[in-house]
Amino acid sequence: MQRKAIILKEQKGCPRERLCDIDPERYSEEDGYTRKDYFLEAYIGRDYGDSAFEILSNGFEYAYTNPDYLKQDKDMRNWILKMLLFG
């Protein structure tokens, strides 16, 4: 599954929200917006206006530090593993 397809699947019908409204203890107003919906963490759905995403960086992090957690999102896990294997 392509990155854009993952983004669209995970964010389908999900409203744009401020991260600080979702978790004020973890995020400040400067942390921006997200479309958290089905992502493992709200931050992964961070909305940079379609110019950048947190999927790859967070996915790599979970693949190395907490692979069991990453397994909870099969599509993201498979995409990350393909990126690690084939670039």
C-alpha positions as CSV (number, residue, x, y, z in Angstrom):
1,M,0.0,0.0,0.0
2,Q,1.4,3.4,-0.9
3,R,2.0,6.1,1.7
4,K,-0.8,8.3,0.4
5,A,-3.2,5.4,0.5
6,I,-2.3,4.7,4.1
7,I,-2.8,8.4,5.0
8,L,-6.2,8.4,3.2
9,K,-7.3,5.1,4.8
10,E,-6.3,6.1,8.3
11,Q,-7.7,9.6,8.1
12,K,-10.9,8.9,6.1
13,G,-13.7,11.0,7.5
14,C,-11.5,12.2,10.4
15,P,-11.7,15.9,11.4
16,R,-8.7,18.0,11.8
17,E,-8.0,18.6,15.5
18,R,-5.3,20.4,17.5
19,L,-2.9,18.0,19.2
20,C,-3.1,20.1,22.4
21,D,-6.9,19.5,22.5
22,I,-6.4,15.7,22.3
23,D,-3.6,15.5,24.9
24,P,-2.8,18.9,26.6
25,E,-0.3,17.3,28.9
26,R,1.8,16.0,26.0
27,Y,1.3,18.7,23.3
28,S,1.3,22.5,23.2
29,E,-0.5,24.8,20.7
30,E,2.8,25.0,18.7
31,D,2.5,21.3,17.9
32,G,-0.1,21.9,15.4
33,Y,-2.9,19.8,14.0
34,T,-3.6,16.1,13.4
35,R,-6.2,13.8,11.9
36,K,-5.8,11.1,14.5
37,D,-8.5,8.6,13.6
38,Y,-7.0,5.1,13.1
39,F,-3.3,5.8,13.6
40,L,-1.7,4.2,16.6
41,E,-0.9,7.6,18.0
42,A,-2.4,11.0,17.3
43,Y,1.0,12.5,16.4
44,I,1.4,10.0,13.5
45,G,-1.6,11.7,11.8
46,R,0.0,15.2,12.2
47,D,-1.3,17.5,9.5
48,Y,1.3,19.6,7.8
49,G,-1.0,20.6,5.0
50,D,-0.2,17.6,2.8
51,S,3.5,18.6,2.6
52,A,5.0,16.2,5.2
53,F,3.8,13.3,7.4
54,E,5.0,11.5,10.5
55,I,4.1,8.0,9.3
56,L,7.6,7.0,8.1
57,S,9.6,8.4,11.1
58,N,7.2,7.0,13.7
59,G,6.9,3.7,11.9
60,F,10.6,3.2,11.8
61,E,10.8,4.2,15.5
62,Y,8.1,1.6,16.4
63,A,9.7,-1.1,14.2
64,Y,12.9,-0.9,16.2
65,T,11.7,0.1,19.7
66,N,8.3,-1.5,20.0
67,P,7.4,-3.9,17.1
68,D,4.6,-5.5,19.0
69,Y,2.9,-2.1,19.2
70,L,3.4,-1.6,15.5
71,K,1.7,-4.9,14.8
72,Q,-1.6,-3.4,15.9
73,D,-1.8,-1.5,12.6
74,K,-1.3,-4.2,9.9
75,D,-1.3,-1.8,6.9
76,M,1.2,0.5,8.5
77,R,3.4,-2.4,9.7
78,N,3.5,-3.9,6.2
79,W,4.3,-0.6,4.6
80,I,7.1,0.1,7.0
81,L,8.6,-3.3,6.6
82,K,8.6,-2.9,2.8
83,M,10.3,0.4,3.2
84,L,13.0,-1.1,5.4
85,L,13.5,-4.0,3.0
86,F,13.3,-2.3,-0.3
87,G,13.7,1.4,0.3
